[in-house]
């Protein structure tokens, strides 16, 4: 690493809507970023329209059937996104583990029984829009 170069460990994004215009602002430990207008963004509308569902929904763990038993697979190191939601007088956050969303098959022959459910969740739609707006 070069001297006087910043290496941020955490990047955060704030999305909001004011007067029918959506905005985004990036935050990290290195730079003060300015807010930018988002053209044709559907993120804030998706969140406000589906707020209760987003609040109650969870991404399901990786599971598969083995005989009469359901086996849950866990990993001890994973990447994740934390989404914090603030709307009117309410707030909550969701931690979405990438591995739970991305794992279709446990191995070459054993499907994750929650994969299709996770792909259809509103949380997945929100995360996809966040990634589209930030990457």
C-alpha positions in Angstrom: 0.0 0.0 0.0 1.3 3.4 -0.9 2.0 6.0 1.8 -1.0 8.4 2.4 -3.4 6.1 0.6 -6.6 5.2 2.4 -7.8 1.7 2.7 -11.5 1.6 3.8 -12.8 -1.5 5.4 -16.4 -0.6 5.1 -18.4 1.2 2.5 -22.0 2.3 3.1 -24.6 3.8 0.8 -27.6 5.9 1.7 -30.6 6.0 -0.7 -33.5 8.4 -0.3 -36.2 10.2 -2.3 -37.1 13.8 -2.1 -39.6 15.6 -4.3 -40.0 12.5 -6.5 -36.2 12.4 -7.2 -34.1 9.5 -5.9 -30.6 10.1 -4.5 -27.6 8.1 -3.4 -24.6 9.0 -1.3 -21.6 6.8 -0.6 -19.7 6.8 2.7 -16.4 5.3 3.7 -13.4 6.1 5.9 -11.5 7.9 3.1 -13.5 10.4 1.1 -16.5 12.7 1.6 -18.7 11.8 -1.3 -21.4 14.1 -2.7 -25.0 12.9 -3.1 -25.9 12.0 -6.7 -29.2 11.9 -8.5 -30.3 8.4 -9.6 -32.1 8.3 -13.0 -34.9 5.8 -13.3 -34.2 4.3 -9.9 -36.9 2.0 -8.6 -35.2 1.1 -5.3 -36.9 3.5 -2.9 -40.3 2.9 -4.4 -39.8 -0.9 -4.1 -38.9 -0.5 -0.4 -41.7 1.9 0.5 -44.3 -0.2 -1.4 -43.1 -3.5 0.2 -41.9 -2.3 3.6 -43.9 -4.7 5.8 -43.0 -7.7 3.6 -39.3 -6.7 3.7 -39.5 -6.4 7.5 -41.0 -9.8 8.0 -39.2 -11.8 5.3 -36.0 -13.7 5.9 -33.6 -15.4 3.6 -33.8 -19.1 4.4 -30.7 -21.2 5.2 -29.2 -23.8 3.0 -31.1 -27.1 3.7 -31.6 -30.5 2.1 -33.5 -33.6 2.9 -31.7 -36.8 3.9 -34.2 -39.5 4.6 -36.6 -38.2 7.2 -34.3 -35.5 8.3 -33.7 -32.0 7.1 -30.0 -31.1 7.2 -29.0 -27.4 7.5 -25.6 -26.4 6.1 -23.7 -23.6 7.7 -20.4 -22.0 7.0 -18.2 -20.1 9.4 -16.7 -17.5 7.0 -18.9 -15.7 4.5 -19.6 -12.4 2.9 -22.8 -10.5 3.6 -24.6 -7.3 3.1 -26.4 -5.4 5.9 -29.4 -3.5 4.7 -30.8 -0.9 7.2 -34.3 0.4 6.5 -35.8 3.6 8.0 -39.3 4.5 7.0 -41.6 6.9 8.8 -41.2 6.1 12.6 -39.8 2.6 12.1 -36.4 1.1 11.4 -34.8 -2.4 11.2 -32.0 -4.1 9.5 -31.4 -7.3 7.6 -28.2 -9.3 7.2 -28.2 -11.1 3.9 -25.5 -13.8 3.6 -24.4 -14.2 0.0 -23.7 -17.9 0.3 -27.4 -18.5 1.2 -28.6 -16.7 -1.9 -26.0 -18.1 -4.3 -26.0 -21.8 -3.3 -28.2 -23.8 -5.7 -26.6 -27.2 -5.1 -24.9 -28.5 -2.0 -22.8 -30.8 -4.2 -23.3 -31.9 -7.8 -26.4 -34.0 -6.9 -28.0 -32.4 -3.8 -30.2 -29.3 -4.3 -30.6 -26.6 -1.7 -34.3 -26.8 -1.0 -34.5 -23.1 -0.2 -32.7 -21.8 -3.3 -35.8 -21.0 -5.4 -37.7 -19.5 -2.4 -34.7 -17.2 -1.7 -34.4 -16.1 -5.4 -38.1 -15.0 -5.3 -37.9 -12.9 -2.1 -38.4 -9.2 -2.0 -35.1 -9.0 -0.1 -33.3 -10.5 -3.1 -35.0 -7.9 -5.4 -33.9 -5.1 -3.1 -30.3 -6.4 -2.8 -30.1 -6.7 -6.6 -31.3 -3.1 -7.1 -28.8 -1.9 -4.4 -26.0 -3.7 -6.2 -27.1 -2.3 -9.6 -27.1 1.2 -8.2 -23.7 0.9 -6.4 -21.5 -1.2 -8.6 
